[in-house]
């Protein structure tokens, strides 16, 4: 038997079904970058997101390091991922 406080706490906790339809929810930056690289390749990513880590000796590791330190670049990569998933 649960207490009223426990029932109230569980009622406030968001469930998986209550999570908004957010394609970024629960997806790591590494998974995002890996999927975008598989879909577009480094040249395609460099054309869509103009950052040097996609143009000059690109790798997942170096790109992750840059994107984790650079919020504006990460936002562009995440937006491209969302756009890819909305299309389909």
N, C-alpha and C positions, 0 to 999 in steps of 0.2 A: 504494500500500500504506500502511495506517495503522499508527501505532505503538500499543502496548498502552495508553499513557496517553490517546491520542486516542479509542480505542475505549471506554475506561472513562468518559471525559468524556461521550461521546455517549450512553452507556447511562444516565447519571445525568440527562441533560437530558430534561425532560418533553416528550412529544409532544402534539400537538393531541388525539389520540384518548385520551390518558391524563388529560387535564384533566377534573376532576369536572364533572358536569352542573350548571354554575353559569350561570344566565341573565345574570349581571352580567359574566361574563368577556369582556373585549374590548369592552365597550360603554361609551361615554363618558357622562358626566353629561348633556351636552347632548342626546345621542340618547335617553337615558332620559326626560328632561323633555319633549322634543318628542313622543315617543310617548305619554306620559301625557296631555299637553295635547290631542293629537289624539283620544285615546280618551274622556277625561272632560271636557275643557274646563276653563277656570279655575274656574268655580263648583263643578264636581265635585271638582277637586283641593282647593279650599278646604274642602269638606265632609269630605273624607277625611284631609287633612293640615292641621291648624289652624295655619297660619303666615300672617303678614300679607302676605308677598310674593305670595301667591296671591289675596289679597282686595282689596288697595288698588293700583290701577293695575298689574296684573300684566303682565310681559313675560318672554320667555325670558332676555334679557340680565340683567335685575335679579334674577330668580330664581336664575340660575346664580351670580351674584356672592354672593348670600346663602347659598346651599347650600354653596358652596366654603368659606365661612368658618364655617359652623355645622354641626358634625358630627352633632348629634342630629337636626337637620332633614333632613340628607342621608340619614341612616339610615332615617328614616320614608319618604322618597321612594323610596329603593332597595327597601325592603320592599314598598311598594305596587306597584312594577314587577315584583318577583318574584311577588307574589300574582297579578297580571294574567297573567303568563306561565304560571303553574301551572294557572290555570283554562282557559287556552287557546287 
